Amino acid sequence: MSFRTHLESVVNQVDGALACSVMGFDGIAVDTHQNEEALELELNGAWIEYANLLGQLRQAAEALKTGEVQEVSINSERVLTLMRLVSPEYFLVLALRADGNYGKGRYVLRLTAPKIRAEL
């Protein structure tokens, strides 16, 4: 199965999902699937900034000896962003409308992360 198939499945399974991507911590997307509603938002730019933030959170967790960061969410007025680590170099990011199904998004990312890891 390709990355795109997994990403499309995530977007289709979660109510309010706009886009899903596999990204590296360098901010470069490996692959992305987005619906038409996502086209009016600048998600890629936000995700590049969030990749940097996620890297900083990982370093802080390591310094504080709290264990590895597994998941981070950022809630803004229009978009809810979920990020789930896939490997030390990559993570999944899912954008939802603010009224999207947050719980289902977390669940689907948790199930999809091992599938993406197997494809890397």
Backbone as CSV, one residue per row, in Angstrom:
resi,resn,N_x,N_y,N_z,CA_x,CA_y,CA_z,C_x,C_y,C_z
1,MET,0.838,-1.182,0.000,0.000,0.000,0.000,0.882,1.244,0.000
2,SER,0.484,2.262,-0.696,1.282,3.485,-0.773,0.925,4.454,0.351
3,PHE,1.810,5.420,0.567,1.522,6.458,1.555,0.193,7.128,1.245
4,ARG,-0.011,7.469,-0.030,-1.207,8.199,-0.435,-2.470,7.443,-0.057
5,THR,-2.459,6.130,-0.227,-3.627,5.317,0.118,-3.937,5.418,1.599
6,HIS,-2.903,5.340,2.431,-3.098,5.468,3.882,-3.619,6.854,4.251
7,LEU,-3.046,7.882,3.642,-3.437,9.254,3.956,-4.865,9.541,3.519
8,GLU,-5.214,9.058,2.355,-6.581,9.224,1.861,-7.565,8.510,2.782
9,SER,-7.189,7.345,3.260,-8.040,6.593,4.174,-8.280,7.374,5.472
10,VAL,-7.230,8.002,5.996,-7.379,8.802,7.214,-8.381,9.924,6.978
11,VAL,-8.200,10.675,5.902,-9.083,11.811,5.615,-10.530,11.338,5.435
12,ASN,-10.717,10.208,4.776,-12.063,9.701,4.533,-12.743,9.145,5.781
13,GLN,-11.968,8.686,6.739,-12.542,8.076,7.943,-12.934,9.078,9.028
14,VAL,-12.343,10.259,9.002,-12.524,11.211,10.101,-13.419,12.364,9.662
15,ASP,-14.540,12.535,10.354,-15.444,13.649,10.059,-14.730,14.974,10.286
16,GLY,-14.790,15.845,9.302,-14.170,17.163,9.399,-12.711,17.192,8.984
17,ALA,-12.152,16.050,8.545,-10.749,16.025,8.121,-10.574,16.826,6.834
18,LEU,-9.497,17.579,6.782,-9.177,18.402,5.618,-8.004,17.830,4.826
19,ALA,-6.974,17.392,5.545,-5.762,16.911,4.886,-4.942,16.083,5.859
20,CYS,-4.122,15.203,5.295,-3.220,14.385,6.094,-1.917,14.248,5.324
21,SER,-0.807,14.239,6.064,0.492,14.190,5.428,1.478,13.383,6.258
22,VAL,2.444,12.781,5.566,3.625,12.205,6.209,4.713,13.241,6.016
23,MET,5.320,13.683,7.121,6.326,14.744,7.041,7.580,14.342,7.773
24,GLY,8.682,14.905,7.317,9.943,14.770,8.028,10.108,15.935,8.972
25,PHE,10.983,15.778,9.940,11.221,16.862,10.887,11.935,18.048,10.248
26,ASP,12.370,17.886,9.003,12.933,19.003,8.259,11.840,19.875,7.639
27,GLY,10.572,19.470,7.818,9.443,20.248,7.312,9.036,19.885,5.899
28,ILE,9.678,18.891,5.312,9.352,18.483,3.949,8.341,17.350,3.984
29,ALA,7.237,17.533,3.258,6.200,16.508,3.183,6.653,15.385,2.257
30,VAL,6.527,14.149,2.714,6.826,12.981,1.890,5.668,12.749,0.932
31,ASP,4.449,12.839,1.464,3.239,12.701,0.652,2.085,13.326,1.413
32,THR,1.107,13.827,0.682,-0.039,14.510,1.279,-1.298,14.170,0.505
33,HIS,-2.397,14.047,1.244,-3.714,13.958,0.612,-4.573,15.040,1.247
34,GLN,-5.236,15.839,0.413,-6.124,16.877,0.941,-7.394,16.950,0.109
35,ASN,-8.470,17.381,0.761,-9.713,17.558,0.020,-9.804,19.004,-0.479
36,GLU,-10.843,19.299,-1.228,-10.980,20.631,-1.834,-11.095,21.743,-0.797
37,GLU,-11.740,21.456,0.310,-11.899,22.459,1.361,-10.542,22.920,1.903
38,ALA,-9.551,22.027,1.897,-8.217,22.351,2.411,-7.458,23.309,1.504
39,LEU,-7.850,23.391,0.243,-7.118,24.221,-0.708,-7.148,25.705,-0.361
40,GLU,-8.175,26.147,0.363,-8.268,27.568,0.706,-7.429,27.927,1.939
41,LEU,-6.801,26.949,2.556,-5.960,27.185,3.732,-4.494,26.990,3.361
42,GLU,-3.609,27.636,4.093,-2.167,27.486,3.875,-1.629,26.459,4.873
43,LEU,-2.063,25.208,4.697,-1.690,24.152,5.635,-0.210,23.805,5.546
44,ASN,0.340,23.760,4.360,1.737,23.355,4.220,2.668,24.290,4.985
45,GLY,2.428,25.572,4.888,3.242,26.538,5.624,3.121,26.352,7.123
46,ALA,1.902,26.120,7.587,1.690,25.882,9.014,2.401,24.611,9.452
47,TRP,2.311,23.566,8.630,2.922,22.286,8.993,4.440,22.366,9.052
48,ILE,5.033,23.181,8.216,6.487,23.376,8.273,6.856,23.977,9.623
49,GLU,6.098,24.984,10.052,6.352,25.608,11.356,6.088,24.621,12.493
50,TYR,5.036,23.833,12.372,4.714,22.853,13.405,5.774,21.762,13.497
51,ALA,6.402,21.402,12.380,7.484,20.406,12.394,8.625,20.910,13.271
52,ASN,8.938,22.190,13.152,9.978,22.790,13.980,9.581,22.750,15.459
53,LEU,8.345,23.111,15.720,7.835,23.089,17.092,7.862,21.677,17.673
54,LEU,7.453,20.696,16.894,7.453,19.305,17.352,8.878,18.850,17.664
55,GLY,9.832,19.250,16.850,11.236,18.926,17.125,11.699,19.516,18.450
56,GLN,11.303,20.745,18.734,11.663,21.382,19.996,11.004,20.677,21.183
57,LEU,9.752,20.260,21.015,9.067,19.536,22.085,9.743,18.196,22.362
58,ARG,10.195,17.526,21.316,10.914,16.262,21.497,12.187,16.481,22.300
59,GLN,12.935,17.542,21.974,14.172,17.841,22.706,13.881,18.172,24.167
60,ALA,12.820,18.924,24.411,12.457,19.276,25.781,12.077,18.036,26.581
61,ALA,11.295,17.155,25.980,10.895,15.925,26.671,12.106,15.064,26.999
62,GLU,13.063,15.024,26.077,14.287,14.255,26.315,15.089,14.868,27.458
63,ALA,15.232,16.189,27.450,15.986,16.875,28.502,15.326,16.707,29.867
64,LEU,13.998,16.680,29.878,13.251,16.546,31.131,13.046,15.098,31.554
65,LYS,13.488,14.178,30.687,13.383,12.746,30.952,11.938,12.307,31.220
66,THR,11.009,12.847,30.407,9.592,12.492,30.556,9.162,11.397,29.589
67,GLY,10.084,10.943,28.746,9.750,9.944,27.741,9.532,10.612,26.399
68,GLU,9.442,9.781,25.360,9.281,10.303,24.013,7.909,10.940,23.800
69,VAL,7.894,12.041,23.068,6.639,12.654,22.653,5.997,11.716,21.632
70,GLN,4.721,11.439,21.805,4.013,10.568,20.877,3.020,11.329,20.022
71,GLU,2.396,12.353,20.621,1.327,13.056,19.926,1.244,14.485,20.434
72,VAL,0.928,15.404,19.514,0.747,16.813,19.866,-0.446,17.324,19.083
73,SER,-1.250,18.170,19.713,-2.345,18.814,18.988,-2.249,20.322,19.171
74,ILE,-2.612,21.030,18.113,-2.634,22.489,18.133,-4.022,22.916,17.682
75,ASN,-4.716,23.610,18.544,-6.080,24.045,18.249,-6.067,25.534,17.927
76,SER,-6.474,25.857,16.717,-6.607,27.252,16.340,-8.081,27.518,16.018
77,GLU,-8.396,28.736,15.702,-9.785,29.123,15.479,-10.459,28.318,14.368
78,ARG,-9.752,28.070,13.283,-10.352,27.384,12.129,-9.892,25.950,11.937
79,VAL,-8.714,25.614,12.453,-8.136,24.297,12.162,-7.600,23.654,13.436
80,LEU,-7.899,22.393,13.572,-7.358,21.566,14.641,-6.311,20.671,13.997
81,THR,-5.085,20.727,14.476,-3.985,19.958,13.887,-3.514,18.908,14.873
82,LEU,-3.441,17.665,14.415,-2.941,16.553,15.213,-1.658,16.049,14.578
83,MET,-0.652,15.811,15.393,0.610,15.258,14.897,0.952,14.020,15.720
84,ARG,1.299,12.945,15.033,1.647,11.684,15.698,2.965,11.188,15.131
85,LEU,3.924,10.897,16.005,5.213,10.406,15.552,5.077,9.018,14.941
86,VAL,5.809,8.816,13.850,5.825,7.535,13.149,7.173,6.858,13.381
87,SER,8.238,7.651,13.356,9.595,7.169,13.559,10.420,8.354,14.073
88,PRO,11.693,8.145,14.382,12.502,9.287,14.829,12.647,10.396,13.778
89,GLU,12.406,10.064,12.510,12.568,11.056,11.450,11.267,11.586,10.867
90,TYR,10.146,10.888,11.093,8.892,11.220,10.422,7.703,11.251,11.382
91,PHE,6.683,12.016,10.977,5.444,12.064,11.735,4.267,12.233,10.780
92,LEU,3.095,11.879,11.273,1.840,12.093,10.558,1.234,13.388,11.064
93,VAL,0.649,14.152,10.186,-0.059,15.359,10.585,-1.438,15.331,9.922
94,LEU,-2.455,15.631,10.718,-3.842,15.636,10.255,-4.456,16.982,10.585
95,ALA,-5.050,17.617,9.587,-5.767,18.881,9.787,-7.258,18.599,9.753
96,LEU,-7.951,19.109,10.760,-9.406,18.985,10.859,-10.016,20.374,10.934
97,ARG,-11.257,20.492,10.457,-11.997,21.724,10.751,-12.107,21.821,12.277
98,ALA,-12.308,23.011,12.783,-12.399,23.211,14.232,-13.498,22.365,14.869
99,ASP,-14.531,22.042,14.096,-15.623,21.218,14.621,-15.467,19.741,14.231
100,GLY,-14.283,19.362,13.749,-14.040,17.985,13.326,-13.990,17.027,14.510
101,ASN,-14.004,15.743,14.203,-14.020,14.703,15.232,-12.600,14.439,15.740
102,TYR,-12.215,15.160,16.772,-10.879,15.098,17.358,-10.539,13.687,17.849
103,GLY,-11.445,13.075,18.577,-11.208,11.735,19.122,-10.987,10.700,18.034
104,LYS,-11.803,10.748,17.008,-11.652,9.806,15.894,-10.348,10.074,15.155
105,GLY,-9.976,11.326,15.027,-8.712,11.671,14.380,-7.527,11.077,15.127
106,ARG,-7.525,11.213,16.442,-6.453,10.631,17.258,-6.405,9.123,17.092
107,TYR,-7.569,8.500,17.135,-7.662,7.047,17.022,-7.141,6.558,15.674
108,VAL,-7.582,7.183,14.604,-7.175,6.757,13.257,-5.680,6.988,13.047
109,LEU,-5.131,8.093,13.548,-3.687,8.307,13.424,-2.903,7.251,14.200
110,ARG,-3.391,6.888,15.381,-2.719,5.866,16.184,-2.684,4.532,15.452
111,LEU,-3.762,4.200,14.743,-3.803,2.957,13.980,-2.996,3.035,12.686
112,THR,-2.905,4.204,12.102,-2.226,4.375,10.814,-0.718,4.498,10.964
113,ALA,-0.241,5.030,12.068,1.199,5.255,12.248,2.030,3.982,12.025
114,PRO,1.661,2.821,12.586,2.472,1.625,12.332,2.464,1.199,10.858
115,LYS,1.379,1.455,10.165,1.296,1.118,8.741,2.251,1.993,7.933
116,ILE,2.312,3.264,8.272,3.231,4.183,7.599,4.672,3.793,7.921
117,ARG,4.941,3.475,9.195,6.288,3.076,9.602,6.739,1.872,8.793
118,ALA,5.854,0.923,8.554,6.189,-0.276,7.776,6.527,0.066,6.329
119,GLU,5.979,1.160,5.811,6.231,1.578,4.428,7.550,2.348,4.271
120,LEU,8.057,2.884,5.372,9.291,3.703,5.295,10.503,2.870,4.978
